[in-house]
Amino acid sequence: MKKIKKRLLNIQLPPERSAFLWGPRKTGKTYWISSHFSELPLIDLLKTDVFASYATRPSFLRERYRDHHGLVIEDVFISGLLPPHYVSVDPIQDLRSYVADYLKEEIAVEAVVQNIPAFAEFLRVAALTSGELLNYTNIGRESGVSAKVVRNYFQILEDTLLGFRVQPWRKVRKRRLIETEKFYLFDVGVTNYLSRRTPKMGTPEFGHSFENFMLMELKAYQAYRNPELDIRYWRTSTGFEVTSSWEICKSPLKSKDPSMFMTLTRGQ
């Protein structure tokens, strides 16, 4: 009976890094991983029952490894939750490279904009104002470009999946509500790196970061479990705000009371 010989392939991964192992089918990728990382848990999504378990219940991953050290929230606000950054021993360096690659590969190479320095400065200002009411004129003033250009820049961020808008709640007629949309960058680590923040517990920066983090979780839930979920914010003209609210879809219950919605609130 023929036996599989030891491969000459030798992959030396840096500490705390991940990698993809590419190759045609039946060339021994799974065997190589199993033989070289036998002491680590293996999740084989080629097995139908394993794939079905994670596809129908993504939280199964967290439940399976609940004994793993939990999140240190201040560390998350620095690194963000992009996997290579979260496990990195030097997340700031990785974030610096990420932003540089974004400006080079997504913006410069694709010739999306002509003025790269202006767009880079806009990106910093967009991070500083992430989660605030959009004011194109003020952002343009800070970035050194016109309000019209700022609108185009925000659309570029959306098109390249670096951020998203949150629309205001508009179904309450008897209260004076703010009807200006908000914009959030997609990762709290990227946001804080660009805005040069190091949030600490008890500071306003920590509050903004926590809001960004929770909205990331809501967006993930929306993508995984309920694509029809309508995420909005609710804010009165006096500054009382529900920073992340979502409509209870397909519910016969009708109420004008904002407490009927799961919320995060803050007062201005």
Secondary structure by P-SEA (a helix, b strand, c coil): ccccccccbbbbbcccbbbbbcccccccaaaaaaaaaccbbbbccccaaaaaaaaaccaaaaaaaccccccaaaaaaaccccccccccccaaaaaaaaaaaaaccccccccccccaaaaaaaaaaaaaaccccccaaaaaaaacccaaaaaaaaaaaaaaccbbbbbccccccccccccbbbbbcccaaaaaaaaccccccccaaaaaaaaaaaaaaaaaaaaccccccccccccccccccccccccccccccccccccccccccccc
